[in-house]
Amino acid sequence: MERQVTVEDVRSFLSASDRQFVKGGIRVSRVRFKRDEEGNCTDILLDYKQTVSETGENNAQEGSK
């Protein structure tokens, strides 16, 4: 039997994920899922600000991918 997922479950998951992203130096401001005609996810677009580089330097960058 599959568990029913609520909108509150999704919010809680995203909130926990966001806390982890912030700890890693990435502040996500928007997420967009692109879907095909059947509803399958084909891409995930992020608007974000990177506050810590991959080398650990503290240099803010904004991006969209």
Number of C-alpha atoms within 10 A of each C-alpha: 3 4 5 6 8 9 8 9 11 11 11 12 11 12 12 11 13 16 13 13 14 15 12 15 20 20 19 18 11 10 13 10 11 12 12 9 6 6 8 10 11 9 12 11 12 15 14 17 17 19 19 18 14 10 6 10 10 12 10 12 12 12 10 12 9
